Amino acid sequence: MTGEESSRRPRKIVHVDMDAFYASVEQRDNPELRGVPVAVGSPAARGVVAAASYEARKFGVHSAMPSVTAQRKCPDLVFVKPRFDVYKAVSLQIRTIFAEYTPIIEPLSLDEAYLDVTENLKGMEIATEIAAEIRAKIKATTGLTASAGISYNKFLAKMASDQNKPDGQFVITPKNGSAFVERLPVKKFHGVGPATAEKMHRLGIETGADLKERTLDFLVEHFGKSGPYFYGIARGIDDRLVRPDRVRKSVGAEDTFSQDIHSFEPAREGLQPLIEKVWGYCEANEIGAKTVTLKVKYADFSQITRSKTVSSALSAIVDLEEIVALLLAPIFPPRNGIRLLGVSLSSLDRRRSEVTPQLRFLL
Ligand SMILES: [Mg+2]
């Protein structure tokens, strides 16, 4: 199919998004947490909320909020340690369900994905029925609820999945796409972060309708490469394809410490759980890696990275530990207290060629 044909033919895109994912998994597995405001994350001084239950959201607690702020907004907030291995296992379950319907799946994170169901493996005509079936299967298999957005492009499908959350779905047809966008505040647009929203606000753009009034030249002048994207979505147009094989370029983990680090041994200890996390991910997904990068952020927020590339993929966690220690040693004594350390692996390769389809979606 040529690009022209693909953009002319109406597509059926479903965006599936688990409801308060990490928090819902914790409430599922621990009945004492049900009905209680829950934050997944560390309550420590520099911790942040990774996910908040709906009970917590009523108090204004949301993900990426500093834990201290969250606790202040909701004094009864219960903090739960994240269990990423469990979230990954659930993620694999939902992706297996998606794969019954279409091979064209683009995960955005563990709990969210775009599905192109224009041509689907069940021969179903109605995308809203596909979305309803998928949500029912997710509920039956995992005990968790998901919401879905159904539309003719990715942007609108993503916006639609938010409309009837939790445990709901919403469809935006080609006929009402443009009107839907006009009413939407731009700060809710996918692809418009807080900084861009603020810039739009300064330019007098508050809603999709305001955005639609601006010319393409104006949007390119003020938003550069994103200009054409904003110009399109203001009209309900988004030709981006659902990309099933978006392969990860790196796997990393980092941690901000509650107290600045000044010596080698505590730094090495602080790095150990990060090493285990990234190594565990690579093992689980059969990814080989040749490049190790250490990231160091100082108390004054300046940052350095140090990398080492080896000739063949690392074969054991001790090799990774050794390289990290080699990269770490020369930075001591540090010019300033160390606030954050991170480890990432890149130059990735799938270790085996015959990766199962389900696993492929995790990469
Ligand atoms: Mg979600």
Residues whose N, C-alpha, C, O or C-beta is under 5 A from the ligand:
A	BS01	MG	D17 M18 D19 A20 F21 D111
